[in-house]
Amino acid sequence: MFEIVTVKDVKVKIGEACKTLRKVRKMSREDLANVLDVSSTTIQNIENGKNATLDNILKVANHFGLLQSILKGIEKNSSNKNDISFY
C-alpha cells in the first residue's frame, strides 16, 4: 500500500525540526533570523509549517548541518530506478 505524504506534512516536519534544533542550541527566533539574515517572522512561519521559500528552508538546513543528509536522500531516491513514478 502507498503511504500518502502531503506538502503540509513535510512543512510541519521541517518546522518541528527547525524549532527543536534552535532550542537545543539555545537560540531565540531572532538569534536564528539574524544569523541567517532573514526576519524573525520568516523563522516563525517555517516553525509553524507555513509557506517559506526553498532558499530560506535550505538556509536553515545548512545552519543546522542538514544539507548533506538532504542531498544524500535525494540522490538515493533519484538513483533507484525501481521506484514507481506518477510523473
PDB file of N, CA, C and O in Angstrom:
ATOM      1  N   MET A   1       0.837  -1.183   0.000  1.00  0.00           N
ATOM      2  CA  MET A   1       0.000   0.000   0.000  1.00  0.00           C
ATOM      3  C   MET A   1       0.885   1.250   0.000  1.00  0.00           C
ATOM      4  O   MET A   1       1.994   1.237   0.534  1.00  0.00           O
ATOM      5  N   PHE A   2       0.391   2.301  -0.590  1.00  0.00           N
ATOM      6  CA  PHE A   2       1.129   3.545  -0.679  1.00  0.00           C
ATOM      7  C   PHE A   2       0.936   4.377   0.588  1.00  0.00           C
ATOM      8  O   PHE A   2      -0.163   4.467   1.135  1.00  0.00           O
ATOM      9  N   GLU A   3       2.030   4.978   1.033  1.00  0.00           N
ATOM     10  CA  GLU A   3       1.951   5.922   2.133  1.00  0.00           C
ATOM     11  C   GLU A   3       1.798   7.304   1.524  1.00  0.00           C
ATOM     12  O   GLU A   3       2.622   7.729   0.714  1.00  0.00           O
ATOM     13  N   ILE A   4       0.747   8.000   1.913  1.00  0.00           N
ATOM     14  CA  ILE A   4       0.481   9.311   1.345  1.00  0.00           C
ATOM     15  C   ILE A   4       1.102  10.374   2.242  1.00  0.00           C
ATOM     16  O   ILE A   4       0.816  10.445   3.437  1.00  0.00           O
ATOM     17  N   VAL A   5       1.949  11.191   1.648  1.00  0.00           N
ATOM     18  CA  VAL A   5       2.587  12.301   2.333  1.00  0.00           C
ATOM     19  C   VAL A   5       2.196  13.571   1.609  1.00  0.00           C
ATOM     20  O   VAL A   5       2.332  13.677   0.390  1.00  0.00           O
ATOM     21  N   THR A   6       1.714  14.523   2.366  1.00  0.00           N
ATOM     22  CA  THR A   6       1.297  15.785   1.758  1.00  0.00           C
ATOM     23  C   THR A   6       2.379  16.850   1.936  1.00  0.00           C
ATOM     24  O   THR A   6       3.279  16.710   2.764  1.00  0.00           O
ATOM     25  N   VAL A   7       2.275  17.898   1.155  1.00  0.00           N
ATOM     26  CA  VAL A   7       3.188  19.027   1.280  1.00  0.00           C
ATOM     27  C   VAL A   7       3.079  19.609   2.690  1.00  0.00           C
ATOM     28  O   VAL A   7       4.089  19.965   3.297  1.00  0.00           O
ATOM     29  N   LYS A   8       1.876  19.701   3.198  1.00  0.00           N
ATOM     30  CA  LYS A   8       1.663  20.232   4.551  1.00  0.00           C
ATOM     31  C   LYS A   8       2.385  19.368   5.582  1.00  0.00           C
ATOM     32  O   LYS A   8       2.990  19.903   6.511  1.00  0.00           O
ATOM     33  N   ASP A   9       2.335  18.037   5.436  1.00  0.00           N
ATOM     34  CA  ASP A   9       3.052  17.138   6.354  1.00  0.00           C
ATOM     35  C   ASP A   9       4.537  17.465   6.384  1.00  0.00           C
ATOM     36  O   ASP A   9       5.147  17.510   7.451  1.00  0.00           O
ATOM     37  N   VAL A  10       5.110  17.691   5.220  1.00  0.00           N
ATOM     38  CA  VAL A  10       6.542  17.976   5.121  1.00  0.00           C
ATOM     39  C   VAL A  10       6.845  19.336   5.739  1.00  0.00           C
ATOM     40  O   VAL A  10       7.834  19.477   6.459  1.00  0.00           O
ATOM     41  N   LYS A  11       6.010  20.340   5.469  1.00  0.00           N
ATOM     42  CA  LYS A  11       6.220  21.667   6.042  1.00  0.00           C
ATOM     43  C   LYS A  11       6.196  21.607   7.571  1.00  0.00           C
ATOM     44  O   LYS A  11       7.017  22.239   8.237  1.00  0.00           O
ATOM     45  N   VAL A  12       5.265  20.853   8.112  1.00  0.00           N
ATOM     46  CA  VAL A  12       5.147  20.734   9.567  1.00  0.00           C
ATOM     47  C   VAL A  12       6.385  20.043  10.142  1.00  0.00           C
ATOM     48  O   VAL A  12       6.909  20.484  11.165  1.00  0.00           O
ATOM     49  N   LYS A  13       6.857  18.982   9.511  1.00  0.00           N
ATOM     50  CA  LYS A  13       8.049  18.272   9.989  1.00  0.00           C
ATOM     51  C   LYS A  13       9.282  19.153   9.924  1.00  0.00           C
ATOM     52  O   LYS A  13      10.102  19.139  10.842  1.00  0.00           O
ATOM     53  N   ILE A  14       9.424  19.918   8.851  1.00  0.00           N
ATOM     54  CA  ILE A  14      10.549  20.845   8.735  1.00  0.00           C
ATOM     55  C   ILE A  14      10.475  21.876   9.862  1.00  0.00           C
ATOM     56  O   ILE A  14      11.482  22.185  10.499  1.00  0.00           O
ATOM     57  N   GLY A  15       9.288  22.398  10.098  1.00  0.00           N
ATOM     58  CA  GLY A  15       9.105  23.380  11.167  1.00  0.00           C
ATOM     59  C   GLY A  15       9.429  22.819  12.539  1.00  0.00           C
ATOM     60  O   GLY A  15      10.065  23.488  13.354  1.00  0.00           O
ATOM     61  N   GLU A  16       8.995  21.595  12.797  1.00  0.00           N
ATOM     62  CA  GLU A  16       9.287  20.959  14.082  1.00  0.00           C
ATOM     63  C   GLU A  16      10.787  20.761  14.259  1.00  0.00           C
ATOM     64  O   GLU A  16      11.326  20.987  15.342  1.00  0.00           O
ATOM     65  N   ALA A  17      11.457  20.338  13.192  1.00  0.00           N
ATOM     66  CA  ALA A  17      12.903  20.130  13.259  1.00  0.00           C
ATOM     67  C   ALA A  17      13.622  21.451  13.511  1.00  0.00           C
ATOM     68  O   ALA A  17      14.537  21.514  14.332  1.00  0.00           O
ATOM     69  N   CYS A  18      13.219  22.486  12.822  1.00  0.00           N
ATOM     70  CA  CYS A  18      13.831  23.806  12.992  1.00  0.00           C
ATOM     71  C   CYS A  18      13.684  24.274  14.435  1.00  0.00           C
ATOM     72  O   CYS A  18      14.654  24.717  15.050  1.00  0.00           O
ATOM     73  N   LYS A  19      12.488  24.176  14.968  1.00  0.00           N
ATOM     74  CA  LYS A  19      12.221  24.633  16.332  1.00  0.00           C
ATOM     75  C   LYS A  19      13.021  23.832  17.351  1.00  0.00           C
ATOM     76  O   LYS A  19      13.613  24.397  18.271  1.00  0.00           O
ATOM     77  N   THR A  20      13.036  22.525  17.185  1.00  0.00           N
ATOM     78  CA  THR A  20      13.771  21.662  18.109  1.00  0.00           C
ATOM     79  C   THR A  20      15.263  21.966  18.081  1.00  0.00           C
ATOM     80  O   THR A  20      15.884  22.136  19.131  1.00  0.00           O
ATOM     81  N   LEU A  21      15.840  22.037  16.886  1.00  0.00           N
ATOM     82  CA  LEU A  21      17.275  22.296  16.769  1.00  0.00           C
ATOM     83  C   LEU A  21      17.634  23.697  17.274  1.00  0.00           C
ATOM     84  O   LEU A  21      18.691  23.892  17.874  1.00  0.00           O
ATOM     85  N   ARG A  22      16.767  24.652  17.032  1.00  0.00           N
ATOM     86  CA  ARG A  22      17.008  26.012  17.521  1.00  0.00           C
ATOM     87  C   ARG A  22      17.029  26.032  19.044  1.00  0.00           C
ATOM     88  O   ARG A  22      17.895  26.665  19.649  1.00  0.00           O
ATOM     89  N   LYS A  23      16.081  25.343  19.660  1.00  0.00           N
ATOM     90  CA  LYS A  23      16.011  25.317  21.124  1.00  0.00           C
ATOM     91  C   LYS A  23      17.181  24.539  21.728  1.00  0.00           C
ATOM     92  O   LYS A  23      17.697  24.919  22.779  1.00  0.00           O
ATOM     93  N   VAL A  24      17.604  23.451  21.074  1.00  0.00           N
ATOM     94  CA  VAL A  24      18.755  22.692  21.557  1.00  0.00           C
ATOM     95  C   VAL A  24      19.990  23.590  21.612  1.00  0.00           C
ATOM     96  O   VAL A  24      20.813  23.485  22.521  1.00  0.00           O
ATOM     97  N   ARG A  25      20.099  24.460  20.634  1.00  0.00           N
ATOM     98  CA  ARG A  25      21.244  25.395  20.591  1.00  0.00           C
ATOM     99  C   ARG A  25      20.995  26.660  21.409  1.00  0.00           C
ATOM    100  O   ARG A  25      21.789  27.601  21.386  1.00  0.00           O
ATOM    101  N   LYS A  26      19.867  26.661  22.137  1.00  0.00           N
ATOM    102  CA  LYS A  26      19.510  27.790  22.996  1.00  0.00           C
ATOM    103  C   LYS A  26      19.487  29.117  22.242  1.00  0.00           C
ATOM    104  O   LYS A  26      20.020  30.130  22.695  1.00  0.00           O
ATOM    105  N   MET A  27      18.850  29.069  21.077  1.00  0.00           N
ATOM    106  CA  MET A  27      18.722  30.270  20.248  1.00  0.00           C
ATOM    107  C   MET A  27      17.272  30.730  20.255  1.00  0.00           C
ATOM    108  O   MET A  27      16.351  29.913  20.266  1.00  0.00           O
ATOM    109  N   SER A  28      17.079  32.031  20.248  1.00  0.00           N
ATOM    110  CA  SER A  28      15.740  32.574  20.049  1.00  0.00           C
ATOM    111  C   SER A  28      15.477  32.609  18.542  1.00  0.00           C
ATOM    112  O   SER A  28      16.388  32.425  17.735  1.00  0.00           O
ATOM    113  N   ARG A  29      14.238  32.844  18.186  1.00  0.00           N
ATOM    114  CA  ARG A  29      13.919  33.005  16.763  1.00  0.00           C
ATOM    115  C   ARG A  29      14.696  34.175  16.181  1.00  0.00           C
ATOM    116  O   ARG A  29      15.193  34.116  15.056  1.00  0.00           O
ATOM    117  N   GLU A  30      14.789  35.227  16.959  1.00  0.00           N
ATOM    118  CA  GLU A  30      15.501  36.416  16.490  1.00  0.00           C
ATOM    119  C   GLU A  30      16.991  36.111  16.291  1.00  0.00           C
ATOM    120  O   GLU A  30      17.592  36.570  15.320  1.00  0.00           O
ATOM    121  N   ASP A  31      17.588  35.337  17.206  1.00  0.00           N
ATOM    122  CA  ASP A  31      19.002  34.947  17.052  1.00  0.00           C
ATOM    123  C   ASP A  31      19.214  34.218  15.729  1.00  0.00           C
ATOM    124  O   ASP A  31      20.125  34.542  14.966  1.00  0.00           O
ATOM    125  N   LEU A  32      18.361  33.229  15.470  1.00  0.00           N
ATOM    126  CA  LEU A  32      18.489  32.445  14.240  1.00  0.00           C
ATOM    127  C   LEU A  32      18.255  33.326  13.019  1.00  0.00           C
ATOM    128  O   LEU A  32      18.976  33.226  12.026  1.00  0.00           O
ATOM    129  N   ALA A  33      17.257  34.179  13.095  1.00  0.00           N
ATOM    130  CA  ALA A  33      16.960  35.084  11.980  1.00  0.00           C
ATOM    131  C   ALA A  33      18.154  35.977  11.668  1.00  0.00           C
ATOM    132  O   ALA A  33      18.487  36.192  10.503  1.00  0.00           O
ATOM    133  N   ASN A  34      18.793  36.491  12.701  1.00  0.00           N
ATOM    134  CA  ASN A  34      19.956  37.360  12.496  1.00  0.00           C
ATOM    135  C   ASN A  34      21.106  36.603  11.850  1.00  0.00           C
ATOM    136  O   ASN A  34      21.762  37.125  10.948  1.00  0.00           O
ATOM    137  N   VAL A  35      21.356  35.393  12.296  1.00  0.00           N
ATOM    138  CA  VAL A  35      22.440  34.589  11.726  1.00  0.00           C
ATOM    139  C   VAL A  35      22.179  34.301  10.247  1.00  0.00           C
ATOM    140  O   VAL A  35      23.106  34.308   9.436  1.00  0.00           O
ATOM    141  N   LEU A  36      20.927  34.051   9.902  1.00  0.00           N
ATOM    142  CA  LEU A  36      20.571  33.673   8.535  1.00  0.00           C
ATOM    143  C   LEU A  36      20.217  34.872   7.654  1.00  0.00           C
ATOM    144  O   LEU A  36      19.976  34.716   6.457  1.00  0.00           O
ATOM    145  N   ASP A  37      20.187  36.054   8.243  1.00  0.00           N
ATOM    146  CA  ASP A  37      19.832  37.267   7.518  1.00  0.00           C
ATOM    147  C   ASP A  37      18.427  37.189   6.926  1.00  0.00           C
ATOM    148  O   ASP A  37      18.198  37.521   5.763  1.00  0.00           O
ATOM    149  N   VAL A  38      17.500  36.743   7.762  1.00  0.00           N
ATOM    150  CA  VAL A  38      16.074  36.720   7.423  1.00  0.00           C
ATOM    151  C   VAL A  38      15.321  37.350   8.589  1.00  0.00           C
ATOM    152  O   VAL A  38      15.920  37.675   9.614  1.00  0.00           O
ATOM    153  N   SER A  39      14.033  37.520   8.438  1.00  0.00           N
ATOM    154  CA  SER A  39      13.249  38.108   9.528  1.00  0.00           C
ATOM    155  C   SER A  39      12.852  37.030  10.545  1.00  0.00           C
ATOM    156  O   SER A  39      12.805  35.842  10.227  1.00  0.00           O
ATOM    157  N   SER A  40      12.574  37.470  11.755  1.00  0.00           N
ATOM    158  CA  SER A  40      12.104  36.512  12.765  1.00  0.00           C
ATOM    159  C   SER A  40      10.729  35.969  12.374  1.00  0.00           C
ATOM    160  O   SER A  40      10.363  34.861  12.766  1.00  0.00           O
ATOM    161  N   THR A  41       9.971  36.746  11.604  1.00  0.00           N
ATOM    162  CA  THR A  41       8.681  36.264  11.097  1.00  0.00           C
ATOM    163  C   THR A  41       8.894  35.091  10.139  1.00  0.00           C
ATOM    164  O   THR A  41       8.100  34.151  10.122  1.00  0.00           O
ATOM    165  N   THR A  42       9.959  35.145   9.349  1.00  0.00           N
ATOM    166  CA  THR A  42      10.277  34.033   8.440  1.00  0.00           C
ATOM    167  C   THR A  42      10.548  32.769   9.246  1.00  0.00           C
ATOM    168  O   THR A  42      10.064  31.695   8.889  1.00  0.00           O
ATOM    169  N   ILE A  43      11.314  32.882  10.324  1.00  0.00           N
ATOM    170  CA  ILE A  43      11.603  31.722  11.170  1.00  0.00           C
ATOM    171  C   ILE A  43      10.311  31.225  11.810  1.00  0.00           C
ATOM    172  O   ILE A  43      10.075  30.018  11.873  1.00  0.00           O
ATOM    173  N   GLN A  44       9.486  32.130  12.278  1.00  0.00           N
ATOM    174  CA  GLN A  44       8.205  31.753  12.875  1.00  0.00           C
ATOM    175  C   GLN A  44       7.341  31.006  11.857  1.00  0.00           C
ATOM    176  O   GLN A  44       6.744  29.981  12.186  1.00  0.00           O
ATOM    177  N   ASN A  45       7.274  31.507  10.639  1.00  0.00           N
ATOM    178  CA  ASN A  45       6.483  30.846   9.601  1.00  0.00           C
ATOM    179  C   ASN A  45       7.006  29.451   9.303  1.00  0.00           C
ATOM    180  O   ASN A  45       6.221  28.514   9.155  1.00  0.00           O
ATOM    181  N   ILE A  46       8.324  29.303   9.213  1.00  0.00           N
ATOM    182  CA  ILE A  46       8.903  27.976   8.968  1.00  0.00           C
ATOM    183  C   ILE A  46       8.523  27.044  10.108  1.00  0.00           C
ATOM    184  O   ILE A  46       8.068  25.925   9.869  1.00  0.00           O
ATOM    185  N   GLU A  47       8.706  27.493  11.338  1.00  0.00           N
ATOM    186  CA  GLU A  47       8.417  26.646  12.501  1.00  0.00           C
ATOM    187  C   GLU A  47       6.944  26.289  12.619  1.00  0.00           C
ATOM    188  O   GLU A  47       6.598  25.252  13.185  1.00  0.00           O
ATOM    189  N   ASN A  48       6.076  27.139  12.089  1.00  0.00           N
ATOM    190  CA  ASN A  48       4.631  26.871  12.143  1.00  0.00           C
ATOM    191  C   ASN A  48       4.120  26.128  10.919  1.00  0.00           C
ATOM    192  O   ASN A  48       2.913  25.938  10.769  1.00  0.00           O
ATOM    193  N   GLY A  49       5.025  25.706  10.041  1.00  0.00           N
ATOM    194  CA  GLY A  49       4.623  24.946   8.865  1.00  0.00           C
ATOM    195  C   GLY A  49       3.930  25.777   7.813  1.00  0.00           C
ATOM    196  O   GLY A  49       3.180  25.252   6.990  1.00  0.00           O
ATOM    197  N   LYS A  50       4.178  27.070   7.836  1.00  0.00           N
ATOM    198  CA  LYS A  50       3.573  27.948   6.829  1.00  0.00           C
ATOM    199  C   LYS A  50       4.525  28.068   5.650  1.00  0.00           C
ATOM    200  O   LYS A  50       5.648  27.566   5.687  1.00  0.00           O
ATOM    201  N   ASN A  51       4.061  28.736   4.609  1.00  0.00           N
ATOM    202  CA  ASN A  51       4.856  28.871   3.389  1.00  0.00           C
ATOM    203  C   ASN A  51       6.184  29.560   3.653  1.00  0.00           C
ATOM    204  O   ASN A  51       6.261  30.544   4.389  1.00  0.00           O
ATOM    205  N   ALA A  52       7.212  29.028   3.043  1.00  0.00           N
ATOM    206  CA  ALA A  52       8.552  29.605   3.117  1.00  0.00           C
ATOM    207  C   ALA A  52       9.244  29.311   1.791  1.00  0.00           C
ATOM    208  O   ALA A  52       8.912  28.343   1.106  1.00  0.00           O
ATOM    209  N   THR A  53      10.189  30.138   1.446  1.00  0.00           N
ATOM    210  CA  THR A  53      10.908  29.884   0.200  1.00  0.00           C
ATOM    211  C   THR A  53      11.868  28.713   0.399  1.00  0.00           C
ATOM    212  O   THR A  53      12.315  28.433   1.512  1.00  0.00           O
ATOM    213  N   LEU A  54      12.166  28.051  -0.686  1.00  0.00           N
ATOM    214  CA  LEU A  54      13.134  26.960  -0.638  1.00  0.00           C
ATOM    215  C   LEU A  54      14.482  27.489  -0.169  1.00  0.00           C
ATOM    216  O   LEU A  54      15.184  26.824   0.593  1.00  0.00           O
ATOM    217  N   ASP A  55      14.841  28.674  -0.618  1.00  0.00           N
ATOM    218  CA  ASP A  55      16.101  29.282  -0.218  1.00  0.00           C
ATOM    219  C   ASP A  55      16.190  29.416   1.308  1.00  0.00           C
ATOM    220  O   ASP A  55      17.217  29.089   1.903  1.00  0.00           O
ATOM    221  N   ASN A  56      15.118  29.896   1.934  1.00  0.00           N
ATOM    222  CA  ASN A  56      15.127  30.061   3.390  1.00  0.00           C
ATOM    223  C   ASN A  56      15.143  28.724   4.120  1.00  0.00           C
ATOM    224  O   ASN A  56      15.793  28.592   5.158  1.00  0.00           O
ATOM    225  N   ILE A  57      14.444  27.748   3.595  1.00  0.00           N
ATOM    226  CA  ILE A  57      14.467  26.415   4.211  1.00  0.00           C
ATOM    227  C   ILE A  57      15.865  25.826   4.121  1.00  0.00           C
ATOM    228  O   ILE A  57      16.345  25.212   5.074  1.00  0.00           O
ATOM    229  N   LEU A  58      16.520  26.010   2.982  1.00  0.00           N
ATOM    230  CA  LEU A  58      17.880  25.490   2.822  1.00  0.00           C
ATOM    231  C   LEU A  58      18.881  26.250   3.689  1.00  0.00           C
ATOM    232  O   LEU A  58      19.866  25.668   4.142  1.00  0.00           O
ATOM    233  N   LYS A  59      18.644  27.533   3.923  1.00  0.00           N
ATOM    234  CA  LYS A  59      19.494  28.291   4.850  1.00  0.00           C
ATOM    235  C   LYS A  59      19.409  27.679   6.252  1.00  0.00           C
ATOM    236  O   LYS A  59      20.427  27.491   6.919  1.00  0.00           O
ATOM    237  N   VAL A  60      18.197  27.375   6.684  1.00  0.00           N
ATOM    238  CA  VAL A  60      18.006  26.759   7.994  1.00  0.00           C
ATOM    239  C   VAL A  60      18.679  25.386   8.031  1.00  0.00           C
ATOM    240  O   VAL A  60      19.393  25.063   8.980  1.00  0.00           O
ATOM    241  N   ALA A  61      18.448  24.586   6.996  1.00  0.00           N
ATOM    242  CA  ALA A  61      19.051  23.253   6.929  1.00  0.00           C
ATOM    243  C   ALA A  61      20.569  23.343   6.967  1.00  0.00           C
ATOM    244  O   ALA A  61      21.221  22.561   7.659  1.00  0.00           O
ATOM    245  N   ASN A  62      21.129  24.278   6.238  1.00  0.00           N
ATOM    246  CA  ASN A  62      22.578  24.458   6.220  1.00  0.00           C
ATOM    247  C   ASN A  62      23.092  24.853   7.601  1.00  0.00           C
ATOM    248  O   ASN A  62      24.108  24.333   8.063  1.00  0.00           O
ATOM    249  N   HIS A  63      22.396  25.763   8.248  1.00  0.00           N
ATOM    250  CA  HIS A  63      22.823  26.229   9.575  1.00  0.00           C
ATOM    251  C   HIS A  63      22.890  25.069  10.568  1.00  0.00           C
ATOM    252  O   HIS A  63      23.785  25.021  11.412  1.00  0.00           O
ATOM    253  N   PHE A  64      21.952  24.147  10.467  1.00  0.00           N
ATOM    254  CA  PHE A  64      21.902  23.026  11.400  1.00  0.00           C
ATOM    255  C   PHE A  64      22.609  21.773  10.872  1.00  0.00           C
ATOM    256  O   PHE A  64      22.471  20.693  11.446  1.00  0.00           O
ATOM    257  N   GLY A  65      23.362  21.918   9.783  1.00  0.00           N
ATOM    258  CA  GLY A  65      24.164  20.818   9.271  1.00  0.00           C
ATOM    259  C   GLY A  65      23.370  19.691   8.629  1.00  0.00           C
ATOM    260  O   GLY A  65      23.765  18.527   8.704  1.00  0.00           O
ATOM    261  N   LEU A  66      22.256  20.029   8.002  1.00  0.00           N
ATOM    262  CA  LEU A  66      21.376  19.012   7.421  1.00  0.00           C
ATOM    263  C   LEU A  66      21.467  18.902   5.897  1.00  0.00           C
ATOM    264  O   LEU A  66      20.843  18.017   5.311  1.00  0.00           O
ATOM    265  N   LEU A  67      22.221  19.773   5.253  1.00  0.00           N
ATOM    266  CA  LEU A  67      22.253  19.761   3.783  1.00  0.00           C
ATOM    267  C   LEU A  67      22.774  18.443   3.226  1.00  0.00           C
ATOM    268  O   LEU A  67      22.233  17.928   2.248  1.00  0.00           O
ATOM    269  N   GLN A  68      23.806  17.899   3.830  1.00  0.00           N
ATOM    270  CA  GLN A  68      24.375  16.641   3.341  1.00  0.00           C
ATOM    271  C   GLN A  68      23.345  15.509   3.403  1.00  0.00           C
ATOM    272  O   GLN A  68      23.242  14.710   2.473  1.00  0.00           O
ATOM    273  N   SER A  69      22.591  15.444   4.488  1.00  0.00           N
ATOM    274  CA  SER A  69      21.560  14.408   4.628  1.00  0.00           C
ATOM    275  C   SER A  69      20.464  14.577   3.585  1.00  0.00           C
ATOM    276  O   SER A  69      19.979  13.597   3.020  1.00  0.00           O
ATOM    277  N   ILE A  70      20.079  15.815   3.336  1.00  0.00           N
ATOM    278  CA  ILE A  70      19.051  16.085   2.334  1.00  0.00           C
ATOM    279  C   ILE A  70      19.550  15.658   0.958  1.00  0.00           C
ATOM    280  O   ILE A  70      18.831  14.997   0.209  1.00  0.00           O
ATOM    281  N   LEU A  71      20.770  16.035   0.632  1.00  0.00           N
ATOM    282  CA  LEU A  71      21.337  15.677  -0.667  1.00  0.00           C
ATOM    283  C   LEU A  71      21.452  14.160  -0.822  1.00  0.00           C
ATOM    284  O   LEU A  71      21.135  13.627  -1.886  1.00  0.00           O
ATOM    285  N   LYS A  72      21.894  13.469   0.207  1.00  0.00           N
ATOM    286  CA  LYS A  72      22.005  12.000   0.145  1.00  0.00           C
ATOM    287  C   LYS A  72      20.639  11.357  -0.076  1.00  0.00           C
ATOM    288  O   LYS A  72      20.517  10.402  -0.843  1.00  0.00           O
ATOM    289  N   GLY A  73      19.609  11.883   0.598  1.00  0.00           N
ATOM    290  CA  GLY A  73      18.258  11.360   0.416  1.00  0.00           C
ATOM    291  C   GLY A  73      17.759  11.547  -1.006  1.00  0.00           C
ATOM    292  O   GLY A  73      17.134  10.653  -1.577  1.00  0.00           O
ATOM    293  N   ILE A  74      18.036  12.705  -1.570  1.00  0.00           N
ATOM    294  CA  ILE A  74      17.633  12.983  -2.951  1.00  0.00           C
ATOM    295  C   ILE A  74      18.377  12.066  -3.909  1.00  0.00           C
ATOM    296  O   ILE A  74      17.773  11.467  -4.799  1.00  0.00           O
ATOM    297  N   GLU A  75      19.687  11.955  -3.726  1.00  0.00           N
ATOM    298  CA  GLU A  75      20.487  11.103  -4.609  1.00  0.00           C
ATOM    299  C   GLU A  75      20.067   9.641  -4.519  1.00  0.00           C
ATOM    300  O   GLU A  75      20.005   8.944  -5.532  1.00  0.00           O
ATOM    301  N   LYS A  76      19.781   9.180  -3.316  1.00  0.00           N
ATOM    302  CA  LYS A  76      19.356   7.785  -3.131  1.00  0.00           C
ATOM    303  C   LYS A  76      18.048   7.520  -3.878  1.00  0.00           C
ATOM    304  O   LYS A  76      17.906   6.513  -4.571  1.00  0.00           O
ATOM    305  N   ASN A  77      17.106   8.436  -3.725  1.00  0.00           N
ATOM    306  CA  ASN A  77      15.806   8.241  -4.374  1.00  0.00           C
ATOM    307  C   ASN A  77      15.868   8.425  -5.881  1.00  0.00           C
ATOM    308  O   ASN A  77      15.153   7.742  -6.613  1.00  0.00           O
ATOM    309  N   SER A  78      16.702   9.329  -6.354  1.00  0.00           N
ATOM    310  CA  SER A  78      16.763   9.559  -7.794  1.00  0.00           C
ATOM    311  C   SER A  78      17.562   8.473  -8.513  1.00  0.00           C
ATOM    312  O   SER A  78      17.405   8.292  -9.720  1.00  0.00           O
ATOM    313  N   SER A  79      18.413   7.753  -7.790  1.00  0.00           N
ATOM    314  CA  SER A  79      19.202   6.699  -8.427  1.00  0.00           C
ATOM    315  C   SER A  79      18.502   5.346  -8.398  1.00  0.00           C
ATOM    316  O   SER A  79      18.953   4.407  -9.053  1.00  0.00           O
ATOM    317  N   ASN A  80      17.413   5.231  -7.652  1.00  0.00           N
ATOM    318  CA  ASN A  80      16.674   3.973  -7.557  1.00  0.00           C
ATOM    319  C   ASN A  80      15.708   3.886  -8.723  1.00  0.00           C
ATOM    320  O   ASN A  80      14.642   4.501  -8.700  1.00  0.00           O
ATOM    321  N   LYS A  81      16.079   3.124  -9.743  1.00  0.00           N
ATOM    322  CA  LYS A  81      15.273   3.034 -10.972  1.00  0.00           C
ATOM    323  C   LYS A  81      14.008   2.215 -10.798  1.00  0.00           C
ATOM    324  O   LYS A  81      13.153   2.218 -11.683  1.00  0.00           O
ATOM    325  N   ASN A  82      13.864   1.512  -9.682  1.00  0.00           N
ATOM    326  CA  ASN A  82      12.704   0.660  -9.457  1.00  0.00           C
ATOM    327  C   ASN A  82      11.541   1.389  -8.803  1.00  0.00           C
ATOM    328  O   ASN A  82      10.460   0.822  -8.643  1.00  0.00           O
ATOM    329  N   ASP A  83      11.761   2.662  -8.419  1.00  0.00           N
ATOM    330  CA  ASP A  83      10.684   3.420  -7.801  1.00  0.00           C
ATOM    331  C   ASP A  83       9.572   3.666  -8.804  1.00  0.00           C
ATOM    332  O   ASP A  83       9.815   3.859  -9.995  1.00  0.00           O
ATOM    333  N   ILE A  84       8.359   3.655  -8.302  1.00  0.00           N
ATOM    334  CA  ILE A  84       7.204   3.965  -9.135  1.00  0.00           C
ATOM    335  C   ILE A  84       7.087   5.470  -9.213  1.00  0.00           C
ATOM    336  O   ILE A  84       7.142   6.148  -8.187  1.00  0.00           O
ATOM    337  N   SER A  85       6.928   5.999 -10.401  1.00  0.00           N
ATOM    338  CA  SER A  85       6.775   7.432 -10.582  1.00  0.00           C
ATOM    339  C   SER A  85       5.423   7.721 -11.224  1.00  0.00           C
ATOM    340  O   SER A  85       4.995   7.021 -12.142  1.00  0.00           O
ATOM    341  N   PHE A  86       4.774   8.735 -10.740  1.00  0.00           N
ATOM    342  CA  PHE A  86       3.497   9.139 -11.313  1.00  0.00           C
ATOM    343  C   PHE A  86       3.666  10.308 -12.258  1.00  0.00           C
ATOM    344  O   PHE A  86       2.680  10.873 -12.730  1.00  0.00           O
ATOM    345  N   TYR A  87       4.917  10.681 -12.541  1.00  0.00           N
ATOM    346  CA  TYR A  87       5.179  11.816 -13.422  1.00  0.00           C
ATOM    347  C   TYR A  87       5.926  11.386 -14.633  1.00  0.00           C
ATOM    348  O   TYR A  87       6.237  12.212 -15.492  1.00  0.00           O
TER     349      TYR A  87
END
